[in-house]
């Protein structure tokens, strides 16, 4: 339960209130007078302070001002023997949640305490969510609600200041180029060019020319000398997407660039020094391509000095709704509020497996917005039909949405939110291998709060 600081200059009031609150399961710290309370406010954490207004030399209004400044998340109830409207209004203007008058009714006091604690918990959650939002947007456009994506962000922070080659792994649509851009944007090369090239999108001769340039007459149509991307990106970063599709002949030339920091244009004889950081990405398992003789093992080890793996969206369900709202905000722009999403539509998106990952989710949001303008909200029936059909058909690992809705039919919003909170806590614990201390740190709550929120172990 809650930890409550109880302040009064009457021993009888302290005794009665302590007994009542302890009977409700709360931890109560009774303090005689405002001076001692000042020190406790500075040094300890409380969920609620209940304080008499009329005390000397330090009165309740001074304590209220102090706790609002030093511990703004703590709820406050003021006690007055006078029932003065002016005093009550002034205390609430300065941040008190409510006040009670002496003599007080037990049931009314306990109800006020319960409401104040709920208010304090909501304020603490608001601060936590704000911190999470700031964390999510630490890297532009990267949503990191899940433990997996937070680890990706931690890796970006570590490797960005270095010049180490990074290999980014992940299925198509997971945001590999976004991670590469974040690494560049937080590196010492951020004021130089970031040049991406898709190794699977060009035939071999054109890819070689694009990467390394060519001299006049090197091949038919080469009427002038041309700089390649490595020269154009000098001092900056080059991003080689779909590196697994690079032809073996070019792999050897890339290996020499990584080893010697020099390139040679197609048809040329002179070597040109380049200072370029190389980031590469693939949705293939390069180890399999090595076994098949399609990828050089020595190049693989040069590229994968630091590997960063982006998990598919189906393995980081916590990111789905934050990504959804991120895309809605992008589409709405700065001058409009994003459309709200119905609970049923949220459940559909959380239950779908997203084989196309983040790219598919973004396209689904755009599809929904096309049909949602008249309704003013994102409902299940404006989502792409194939997504809704896949979820409603259900699979052993993905129950149909109808059964999920039925599960909460007739239950309160509070019951629903508790169920979702339980799912989220279990997922966080899974991400940290059951380490409750790490889970509490990731959730930005105390270990005691985490234990209170966890379900009781079954006998």
N, C-alpha and C positions, 0 to 999 in steps of 0.2 A: 504494500500500500504506500501511502505518501509519507514524506518527512515534513513535519509541521513545526514552525517556530512560533511559540506562544508567548506573548509579552503582555504583562500587566503589573501594576504595583499593588494589587490586592492578592494576598496569598490564597484566600478562599476561592476567588475566581480562577486562579491558576490550577488549583486542586480539582475543582469541578470540571473544568474544560479538559484537563489532562485525562481524567477518568473517562469522560464521554468519548473523547477521540481515540484513546487507546482501546476502548471497547469496540470501536469500529475497525480496529486493526492497524491504525496509523502509528508511526513512530513520532512521539511528541517530545520536543525540547522546550520545557517551560523556563522562562527567564523573568526574574523580578526586576522590573525597571528597564528604561530605554538605553541606559549607558552600556550595560552588559550586552544588550542585543546588538548594538552597533558593531562590537568586535566580532560577534558570531556571523553577522551579515557579510562582513569582509572575508572571513576565513572559511565558512562552510556553505554548503549548498542545501537549499530547502525548496520543496514544491509549493509551499504555502506559508504565508506569515499572517497570524491573527494578532492584532495589536490594539490595545486600548488607546484612545486618542488623548485623554487627559492624564498625562504623567509629567513628572518633574525630576530632574532638570531637562531631560530629553523626552519630548512628547512623541505621540504616534505619527504626527504629520512629518516630523523630521526623519523618523525611521522610514516612512513611506517614500520620501524624497530620496533617501539614501539607497533603498533597495531598488527603486525604479532606475537609478543611475548605474548601480553596480551589478545588480542581478535582475535585468528587465524581464526575464522569463518567469520570475516568481510571482504567483498570484497573491493578492493582499485583501484581507477582510478587516475592516476597522470596527472597533467596539466603542460605543458612546453611551453614557448614562443619561444623556439629555435629549436624544432624539431630535436634535437641531437639524432642520432641513439645510440651513446654510453650511453647517459643518460637514454634513453628509455629502452635499453637492461638491464642496471644495475638495474633499478627499477623493471623490470619484473623478473630478477634473484632473487631479494630479496622478491618477492611474490606479486607484483602488478598484477592485472588482465589485465590491459591495460593502454594506455596513449592516451591523445588527445593534439593537439597543438593549440596554439593561433595564429591567430583567428580561432575558430572552427565553423563548420557547425552545425546548430541546429539538423537536422535530424540524422547526424552521432553521435553527442553527445548523443542524446536520445537513439539511438540504442545501443551504447556502455554501457550506464547505464542499459538498459534492460538486455543485455547479462551478465553484471557483477552481477546483482541481481539474475539471474537464476543460475549463477555459485555459488554465496554465498548460495543460498537455497540448492543446491546440496551438498555443503560441510557440511552444518548444518545437512542435512538428513543423510549424511554418518556418522557423529559423533553420531547421534541418533541411527542409525542402529547398530553401533559398541557397544554402550551402551546396546542396546537390546540384542545383541548376548551375551555379557558378563553376562547379567541378565539371559538369557535362560540357560546358562551352569553353573550357580552358583551351581546347583546340577547336578552331572554327569548324562548324558543321559536323563535328564528331560527337555523337551521343554515347555517353559512357555510363549508363545506369547499371548494366550487368558487371559482375566481377571480371568476366572475360575481357570486356572492352576497357575496363579500368586498367587491367594489366597491360593492354596494348598502349594506353596513354602513358603509363609509367615507363614502358620501353621507349616510346617516342621521346619523352623527357630525357632519358639517359643517353640515347644515341644521337639525338639531334645536334648537340654541340660538337660532336666528333666528326671526322671525315671517313669513318668506317663504312664499308660497303654493307648494305642491308638487303636481305631477300625477304620480300613480303609474300606470305602464302595465304591462299584463301580461295573459296569458290567464286565463280563469276558473279558480280553484283554485290560483293560484300564491302566494297569501298577501299580497294587496295591503293588506287591512285590518290584518294583522299588522305590516306595515311602517309604516302610519299610526299604529298604537298605539305602536310603538317611537319614532317621531318625537315624539309627544306626551309619552311617559314620560321622555324625555331633554331636554325643553324647560323653559323657565321657567314654563310653564303646567301642569306635571305635577300640581300639587295642585288644579287646577280640573277641570271635567268634560270628558270626551271623549264626544261624541255622534255616532254614525254614523246615516246614513239612506240607504236604497237608492232611488235616483231611478227605478229601473225597476219598483219594487214597488207604486207607488201611482198612481191616476188623477190627472190634472192638478189639479182643485180641492182634493183632499185633500192632495196634495204641497205646494201653495202654502200651505195652512193650517198644515201640520206645520212647514214651514220658517219662516214669518214670523208665524204666529199669526193670530187674527181677533178682531173686536169683536162684541159681542152684536148679533144681527139681521143680520149680514153675509150670511147665507144660511139656508135652512131647516134648523133643527136647531141653529143657533148661539145657544143660550140664555144663554150667559155669555161674557165676554171670556176669551180663551185666549192664553197666551204661546206663541210658536213656539220651535223649536230654537235659533235664533240668540240669542234672549233667554235661554233656559235655559242655553246654553253660554257666556254672557258671561264673559270672562276665560279661557276655555278653548279647546277645539278642536272644530270640527265636521268630520266626514268625509263627503263626498258621494260615495258609491259609485255606479258605473254612470252617471257624469255625462253620458255621450253620450245617455242615454235621457231627459234632462230636456227637457220641452216648451219650444219657443221663447219663449212668453210669460213663462215663469218664468226663462229664461236672461237676459232683459233686466233683471229685478228683481235677480237675483243679481249681475249686472254692476254695478248701482248700489250694492249692498251693498259689493262689493269696492272700488269707487271712493270712496264717501262714508262708509263705516263706519256706515251708518244703515239701518234697516229700517222698513217701513210695513206694519202689519197689514192683512189682507184686510178691506175695508170701512171701514178707518180713514182719518183725514186727517192724523194727527200722525206725525212721524218719531221714531224711538227710536234713540239712539246705542248701538252695540254694539262690544265689543272681542273679536273672535273670530278665531282663526286658521283658515283654510280649507285643508283637504287634500282632494284629489279623486282619483278613480281611474276607470279605464275599461279594458275589454278591446276597445274599438273603436278604429280609427284615426280620430281626430277630424278629421284633414286630409281624409279621404274624406267625412265627414259635412258638412264645410264646403263641399266642392265640390257636394254634393247639396242644399245649402241647408237642412240640418237642424240645423246648429250654427253659432252666431255666431263669426265670426273674431276679433272684439275680445275676447270672453269667453275664447276659447282662449288668446290671448296673455296674458291676465290670470292664467289658471290655471296655465299651463305655464312660470312663471318658472324653476322648478327641476323638470325632468322626471327621474323615477327609473324605469328599466325593469327589470322582473323577468323574467329569461329563463324559458322553459318548462322543466319538469323533464327533458325528453328532451335538452336542450342542456347540462345540468349533471349528468352521470352521477355525479360524485363525491359529490353530495349525497344520492343515493338510499339507500344503506345507513346513513349517519349518521341520516337522517330515520327510516328503519325502526326503528333501535334507540331513537331518541328516543320514538317512539310506543309501542314496547314497554315502555320505562321508565315512561311516563305511565300505561299501562294496568295495569302491575304494582303501581304505588304505591310508597311508601317502605318498606314492610315485606316486600316480596318481590323476589326476583331476576327480571329479565325472562327470558323464554324464549329459548334460543339459536336461531339460524337456520342450517339446513343449507347447506353450500356450493352445492348444486344450486339451492336456493331463492333464494340470493343472486344466482346467475347469471341466474335467471329475472327477478328484479326489475331487475337492471341492464340486461337486454336488452329489456324491455318499453318501449314508447314513451310510456306514461302520458299519454294525451290529456286526462284530467281532472286532471293535475298532482298537486300535493301532497295535495289533497283526496281524489283517487282512491287515492293510496298509503295515506293514513290509513284510509280505508274498507277497503282490501284487508287491512291489518294487523288490523283489528277482525274481519273475516271469518275470517282465518286463526286468530286466537286462539279463536274460537268452536269450531273443530274440532280445535284442537291440544292442548287441556288433557290429554287422556289420553296423548298421545305425549310430552308434556313438551318439545316443540321445534316450530319452524316448519319444516315440510318442503314440498317442491314440491306434494304432493297436497292440502295444506290451503289453498293459495292459491286465489283465485277462478278457476274453470275457464276463463273467457274470456281471462284473462291468460296462463295456461299454454298454452292453445291458440294464441293469437296468436304467442307466442314460438316454440313448437315447429314451427309452420308455416313460419316463417322468411321473410325478404324479402331482396332484394339488399343492402340497407343494414343488415339485422339478421339475422345467421346464426342458424339454428335452434339451440336449446340443446343438442340431441343432438350436433351437430358440435363445439360448444365443449367438452362433456364428453369426447368422443372425442379431442380435441386434446391433453388432458392425461392420457389413460388410460395407466397404467403409469409415469407420471413421479412424482417425489418431490414432497412438499409444498414443498420449497425451490424446485424448478423452477416450480411453479405460482405461488408468491409472487413470484419474479423476473419472471415474465411480467406479473403484475398490476402490479408496480412499474413496469415498462417502460411499460405503458399509461398509468399515472398520470403519469409524468414527461412523456410525450408530450403529454398533455392540458394539463398545467401550462404547458409551453413554448408550446403553441398559444395559451393564454389571454394570454400576455405577448408574443405575436408573435415568438417565438424568442429573446428576450433572456435569455441564460443567467444573467446576474447577477441580474436580477429574479426569475427562476425559483428560483434558489438562496435568495434572500431570502424568497420566498413559502413555500418548503419548510423554511426555518429550518435549512439545512445550508450548509457552505462550498462555494465554487465548485469547489474541487478535488474534493470528494466528489461533486458533481453530475457532473463530467466522468468520474469513475471509474464511476458508475452508468449513464451513457449508453452505448448500444451503439456499437461501433466503426463508423465510416463505411465503407460498401461501396466497394471499388475500382472 
